[in-house]
Amino acid sequence: MGEKSKGLKGPGPSDRPHPNERRNPQGIRIDPGSSGELQNRLATFSALVKHEPGVLAKVSGLFSRRQFNIESLTVGPTEDENSARITLVVDENDTGIIQVKRQLAKLLPVISVKELSEDAIERELCLIKIRNHFEQGSSLEELKKQTDKEGVEILDISEGMVTIEVRGGQMDIDGMIEMFDEFGIEEVARTGTVALEKGSKKTT
């Protein structure tokens, strides 16, 4: 009879080292002992799109189906009458942010899309209506002092309400709303973020 095959040299299956790494639900390797949860962050996208009816409905419908966490969505004309610019702020982890860009780029009306850098110029407009309790004391003068200090404009004082205008980045607006809440906010209306890259950087 022939000699029995001895096989390859080396440790058996039970003796071989096994890596301890795991993968999160997105398939990304994670270190042992970590939670595996990707942290969300705010990301701002600028998408140049064809200026035609129904563009905003297509974009909002896409994100509604995909269930992305949209913080802000604005659209408006650009320097070119044939195109419009959509500015989108999402609160997602890195995997979700990649998907946002990919899904946006697939839409037919979209010409180009880009995630803006951290130093991009971002602005938002906010109107805040404050209930007028000023007959009870000097609150109106206090409010005027506060608006002067913060560079906020009072647009209207009538019919028991004071309406002010606030401009700035998203975090600035959040801070202003919190600040003026002590005076008794009745209503808030926000435009959402618009943004352009700083300096000579191309936005889209």
Backbone torsions as a table, in degrees:
resi	resn	phi	psi	omega
1	MET	NA	149.6	-179.1
2	GLY	-72.7	163.8	-179.8
3	GLU	-72.6	135.8	-178.3
4	LYS	-69.6	135.3	-179.5
5	SER	-63.1	133.8	-179.7
6	LYS	-91.1	-11.0	178.7
7	GLY	74.4	-176.1	180.0
8	LEU	-77.7	144.9	177.3
9	LYS	-76.0	149.6	178.1
10	GLY	138.8	172.4	-178.6
11	PRO	-69.1	152.8	177.9
12	GLY	-73.1	170.6	-178.1
13	PRO	-54.7	-38.6	-177.7
14	SER	-73.3	-19.2	-177.6
15	ASP	-95.6	-8.7	-176.4
16	ARG	-76.5	147.1	178.4
17	PRO	-69.8	142.0	178.6
18	HIS	-118.0	126.6	-179.9
19	PRO	-64.1	144.6	-178.7
20	ASN	-91.0	-3.1	-175.0
21	GLU	-65.6	149.4	175.3
22	ARG	-122.3	172.7	176.8
23	ARG	-125.0	143.8	176.0
24	ASN	-81.8	177.2	-177.6
25	PRO	-58.7	-21.0	178.8
26	GLN	-85.4	-2.9	178.7
27	GLY	87.3	10.8	-178.7
28	ILE	-91.3	133.7	179.3
29	ARG	-64.4	140.9	178.8
30	ILE	-129.5	152.7	-179.6
31	ASP	-71.6	148.6	175.9
32	PRO	-59.5	137.4	178.0
33	GLY	91.5	-13.1	178.5
34	SER	-87.2	162.5	-176.4
35	SER	-75.0	-24.5	-179.1
36	GLY	81.3	1.1	-179.7
37	GLU	-86.0	127.4	175.4
38	LEU	-80.2	134.3	-178.3
39	GLN	-79.3	136.1	175.6
40	ASN	-75.1	153.1	174.0
41	ARG	-147.6	159.8	176.4
42	LEU	-83.1	129.6	177.2
43	ALA	-127.8	135.7	-179.6
44	THR	-108.5	125.8	177.7
45	PHE	-112.9	143.9	172.1
46	SER	-119.2	124.6	-178.7
47	ALA	-121.2	124.5	173.8
48	LEU	-88.9	125.2	-175.1
49	VAL	-130.2	161.4	175.1
50	LYS	-67.3	135.3	-178.9
51	HIS	-81.9	87.5	-177.7
52	GLU	-144.2	159.5	-178.1
53	PRO	-62.3	143.0	173.3
54	GLY	87.4	1.0	-178.3
55	VAL	-63.8	-47.6	-178.4
56	LEU	-62.5	-37.8	179.1
57	ALA	-63.7	-38.2	179.3
58	LYS	-66.1	-42.8	-178.5
59	VAL	-68.0	-47.8	-179.3
60	SER	-65.0	-34.8	177.3
61	GLY	-65.4	-38.4	177.4
62	LEU	-59.8	-47.3	-176.4
63	PHE	-74.5	-26.4	175.4
64	SER	-67.2	-42.1	179.7
65	ARG	-67.7	-39.3	-176.1
66	ARG	-83.6	-12.1	177.7
67	GLN	59.2	42.0	172.3
68	PHE	-75.5	153.5	-179.8
69	ASN	-87.4	94.2	-177.3
70	ILE	-87.8	124.3	175.4
71	GLU	-90.3	-35.7	-175.7
72	SER	-158.7	142.4	178.0
73	LEU	-144.8	115.6	-180.0
74	THR	-129.8	154.2	177.8
75	VAL	-144.2	143.6	179.4
76	GLY	-166.1	166.0	-179.3
77	PRO	-67.9	162.5	178.1
78	THR	-119.2	-167.0	177.2
79	GLU	-68.0	-15.9	178.8
80	ASP	-106.4	122.2	-176.3
81	GLU	-65.6	-15.6	-179.3
82	ASN	-91.5	-1.5	-178.0
83	SER	-133.4	158.6	175.7
84	ALA	-131.2	160.3	179.8
85	ARG	-117.0	127.7	174.5
86	ILE	-103.3	127.6	174.4
87	THR	-110.9	123.8	-173.3
88	LEU	-126.0	128.5	175.1
89	VAL	-114.6	124.8	179.9
90	VAL	-122.5	153.4	175.9
91	ASP	-114.7	93.3	-173.8
92	GLU	-142.0	165.1	170.8
93	ASN	-80.6	175.8	-174.0
94	ASP	-60.9	-35.8	178.0
95	THR	-64.5	-43.9	178.3
96	GLY	-64.3	-38.1	-179.6
97	ILE	-64.9	-39.6	175.8
98	ILE	-62.3	-41.4	179.8
99	GLN	-66.0	-37.8	177.7
100	VAL	-57.5	-48.7	-179.1
101	LYS	-62.8	-43.8	-179.2
102	ARG	-63.6	-44.4	-178.0
103	GLN	-68.3	-38.4	176.8
104	LEU	-61.8	-45.3	-176.4
105	ALA	-63.2	-23.6	-178.4
106	LYS	-77.2	-21.6	-177.1
107	LEU	-68.1	134.9	-176.0
108	LEU	-60.6	-38.4	-179.1
109	PRO	-72.0	-11.6	-174.5
110	VAL	-82.1	124.7	178.4
111	ILE	-86.4	-46.6	177.8
112	SER	-157.2	156.4	-179.3
113	VAL	-144.3	145.3	-177.2
114	LYS	-150.5	139.8	168.8
115	GLU	-81.8	126.2	-175.0
116	LEU	-77.8	152.8	-179.9
117	SER	-73.1	165.7	-176.0
118	GLU	-64.9	-26.0	-178.7
119	ASP	-94.6	13.6	176.6
120	ALA	-61.8	151.5	179.5
121	ILE	-85.4	116.7	-178.1
122	GLU	-122.2	134.9	179.9
123	ARG	-139.8	151.8	177.9
124	GLU	-143.4	147.5	176.0
125	LEU	-109.5	138.1	-179.0
126	CYS	-138.1	133.8	172.8
127	LEU	-106.7	130.8	-178.6
128	ILE	-123.4	124.7	177.9
129	LYS	-103.4	125.4	-176.2
130	ILE	-115.5	131.0	-179.9
131	ARG	-67.3	136.9	-175.5
132	ASN	-85.9	101.4	172.2
133	HIS	-106.1	24.3	-165.6
134	PHE	-75.9	-15.5	177.9
135	GLU	-68.7	-13.4	-177.5
136	GLN	-86.9	-4.8	-178.9
137	GLY	171.8	-150.7	-174.3
138	SER	-99.0	26.3	-175.5
139	SER	-61.9	-34.3	179.6
140	LEU	-62.4	-44.2	178.2
141	GLU	-64.8	-37.2	177.5
142	GLU	-64.8	-40.9	178.6
143	LEU	-64.7	-43.1	178.5
144	LYS	-61.5	-40.7	177.8
145	LYS	-63.1	-39.9	-178.9
146	GLN	-68.0	-42.1	179.9
147	THR	-67.2	-38.5	177.2
148	ASP	-63.2	-41.4	-178.8
149	LYS	-64.6	-39.0	-175.7
150	GLU	-93.4	-0.6	-178.7
151	GLY	70.9	29.9	-179.1
152	VAL	-97.3	140.7	-177.1
153	GLU	-98.7	133.4	171.9
154	ILE	-87.0	120.4	-176.7
155	LEU	-93.0	-31.0	-173.6
156	ASP	-157.5	138.3	170.9
157	ILE	-130.8	102.0	-177.3
158	SER	-165.8	154.8	173.3
159	GLU	50.1	42.8	175.2
160	GLY	76.3	13.1	-178.4
161	MET	-134.6	150.1	171.8
162	VAL	-122.2	128.0	179.7
163	THR	-113.1	127.2	-179.7
164	ILE	-119.3	158.1	179.3
165	GLU	-115.3	129.8	-179.8
166	VAL	-123.3	136.9	177.9
167	ARG	-129.2	145.5	177.6
168	GLY	157.8	-169.7	175.7
169	GLY	-74.0	171.0	-176.3
170	GLN	-58.6	-43.5	179.9
171	MET	-66.9	-35.4	177.1
172	ASP	-62.7	-44.6	-179.9
173	ILE	-62.7	-44.3	178.7
174	ASP	-57.7	-43.4	-179.8
175	GLY	-65.2	-39.2	179.8
176	MET	-66.3	-41.2	178.8
177	ILE	-61.5	-43.2	178.5
178	GLU	-63.5	-39.0	-178.6
179	MET	-65.7	-46.6	-176.0
180	PHE	-81.5	-5.1	178.9
181	ASP	-63.1	-26.0	179.1
182	GLU	-65.2	-20.3	178.6
183	PHE	-87.2	-11.2	178.6
184	GLY	97.2	79.4	-179.2
185	ILE	-74.8	131.6	179.1
186	GLU	-97.5	-44.5	-178.5
187	GLU	-147.5	152.8	176.3
188	VAL	-136.3	135.2	173.3
189	ALA	-130.7	128.5	-177.7
190	ARG	-124.4	142.8	-178.3
191	THR	-79.3	-25.3	-168.0
192	GLY	90.9	165.6	-172.5
193	THR	-80.1	137.1	164.5
194	VAL	-117.5	148.2	-172.6
195	ALA	-152.8	148.6	171.5
196	LEU	-137.7	150.4	175.5
197	GLU	-65.7	150.8	-177.8
198	LYS	-78.1	145.3	174.7
199	GLY	62.2	-136.1	-175.2
200	SER	-87.1	0.5	177.4
201	LYS	-63.0	136.9	178.3
202	LYS	-80.2	129.1	-179.0
203	THR	-71.0	-50.6	174.6
204	THR	-140.3	NA	NA
